[in-house]
């Protein structure tokens, strides 16, 4: 964790608590303006800004996003090395583990705000975000991967690559459908099956991707959020049978899984054993660490993974900086890169970028005012703009394929025009 001025920050925080305007109940109450100036605002002293995170370090299935924390740490370390935010050091408390449990997610949000008195939460990375309403009510700027509806619409919650699950009136990112169409030589006459877990996120994913693939010209032959969300099935035969028969008794040209790694391994293994030869794709399995086990490597061989950021194979200056920052945060050690690191890094990067724009007098009101006209270009997620990103995605992405035990770019990073979500 980043605690370069921990003692000073703790003393300043103790002094700040003397003033009632700095308590969570007063300074961030719904409908009330910010109290005081940056020097006595919640989580902000003359010398520091306190930030925390919420990440699913553990889960019942064994899936972990723990490296999201390392990615955020890497970005904050560089910001501090460059002088902080207008002279203030970012005091990153590290991430609370919510275990993908809604109750723990809410508890983590309350702890960070009410006990730790953070100014912001970045990153927030979980399949559950039950603390969203509380953080919005308390006016806590929060940053994460915009794959949940809570990242689309609220004033204080931001997706690092925009809103990926919009409400009607928003837009859909077409990277996945357009990328798969490119690999298949076009979408005309091609069919796709989409499968997700039986959860709110899974059901919403089915709704959005069904529309996205249809708009790209595919026939969606199967689209169900039917896999249990709490446990990985031991027998995938029923799902495989439905998928392979969904296209009027024929196998689809592509199977798209909107699920996490343990489910993808089970599903893809079962499909291959059933003789399926079509395209397989998911949005989660870009992780060299997965290749350490032969069974996992075989299950994911040939799979095209959706990325909503530049691939690690990119030679851009921004990617070189990311790699250098991760190495520095790892004590100078070379570590295998994964997408969780990138989500933490870019969540932190968006927070840092808006906070810099907000100026020396950092309060939530000034932060929000800065966000209302924020934009930049050439980042690892493309061009960014707020508040556009709270309604629309930034529209960029790529596909990589695991081939002969190594990842290769199958569709280069590109920004696609989004489509209206209905």
LINGI-V11709 format. One line per field, one symbol per residue. ss: DSSP state (~ for helix, > for strand, _ for the rest). A space follows every 10 residues. Layout:
ss: ???
This chain:
ss: _____~~~~~ ~~~~~~___~ ~~_~~~~___ _______~~~ ___>___>>> >>>>>_____ ______~~~~ ~~~~~~~~~~ ~___>__>>> >>>>>>>___ _~~~~~~~~~ ~~~~~____> >>>>>_____ _~~~~~~___ >>>>____~~ ~_____>>>_ _>________ >>__~~~~~~ ~~~~______ >>>>>>>__~ ~~~~~~~~~~ ~~~~~___>> >>>>>>>___ ______~~~~ ~~~~~_>__> ___>>>>>__ ~~~~~~~~~~ ~~~_____>> >>____>~~~ ~~_~~~~~~~ ___>>>>___ ______~~~~ ~~~~~~~~~_ _______>~~ ~~~~~~~~~~ ~~~~~~~~__ ___~~~~~~~ ~___>>>>>_ _>>>>__~~~ __>__>>>>> >>>__>>>>> >>>>>___>> __
